[in-house]
Amino acid sequence: MGYIVNGTELETDDEGFLLEADYSDDVVPVIAASEGLKLTDDHWLVINYMREQYKEHGHTPNFRNISKDFDASNPGTDWKKHLYTLFPMQPNRQSAKVAGLPKPFGKGGY
């Protein structure tokens, strides 16, 4: 099962993660809809962060690093709780999926 974006089917693994990263903003709403998410500005903030981390390091960060980075760059919000509000099915994995990235390494990325 893949996602159809602009008439093109994107290949996925058995959990719905793209096999190849796709940085197109068109892919995000398609995957988000399949996850039952309504995107907000905070979703996009996390999605863009995940994409930047993947481009820079070749993998996505784990939950601890995500919340630490967001606490430092966006103070005033309890990001540990907020990330679960935004991405209730394991924030580091679900945000990577919605961002159009391949499945994170291990249980929750590195």
N, C-alpha and C positions, 0 to 999 in steps of 0.2 A: 504494500500500500504506500503510495506516495502522495504528495500534495500537488495539486494543479495550481500553478501560478502563471498568469498571463498566457494560458493555453499550453504550458509546458509542464510535464510531470517530473517532479523532483524525486529522486530515489531516497528511500529511508530504510532504516533498519527495522527490526521487529517491534521496537518501542516507539517508533515515530521520529527518531532523530535523523536529520539529514546525513547522508554518507559523505557529502562534500559541503563545506561551509558556503553559505549564500548570504552575501552582505546587502542584497537588495531590500529596500524598505517594503517592497510589495509582498515579500514572503512572510513578514512578521504578522500582519493581520490574519492571514490564512491559517498559520499555525496556532496563533492565539485563539482564533475561533474554534479550532478543533480541540483546544484545551479548555474551552469554556470561559475564556478570559476576555473582559472588556478593557481595552488598553487605555491607560491614563498617561499623563506626562511622567509620572514616577516609573511606570513600566518602561517607557522609552529611555529614561535615565539609566536604568539597570541594563536594558538591552544594549545600549550603546557602550556602556562600561564593559559588558561581557565580550562584545565584539572587539573592542580595543585590546583587552587582555589576551584574547585568542590570537589576534594579529601579532601582538608583541611577543608573546611567550609560547605560542603554539598549543596552548591548552587553556582551560578556564580555571579560575581560582576556586578554592573550596569555600564553604559557607562562612567560616571564621574570617577568612581574608576579605570576603565581600563585605561583611558587616563592619569589619574594622576600617576598611577603606571608605565606606559610606559614612561612618561615624566621624571620620576625620574631615572628609570633604563636604559633608552636608550636616553640620551639627544641629541639634535641636529636635531630632527625630530618633526614636528608639528603633534603629534599623533592624535589629534582630527580630523584633515583632513585626515591623512594617514589611520586611521581605517576605514573611510568611503570609501576610495579608495580600500582597501583590501576587505571589507565586506559592499557593498553598501546598502544592505537591513537590516538596523539596526544592526550595528556592534556587539553589545553585544548578540543579539539573533542569528544572522547568524553565528557568530564565535562559539557559543555554539553548534548549530546544526551541523556544519561541524566538530567540535571536537568530535562528537559522544556522546553528553550529552543530558539529558532530557530537555524539555522546561523550560526556566527560569521562576521564580516566577514573578507574576505581569506583569507590562508593560515591564520592562527591567531588571529583576533580582534584586538582593539586593546588 
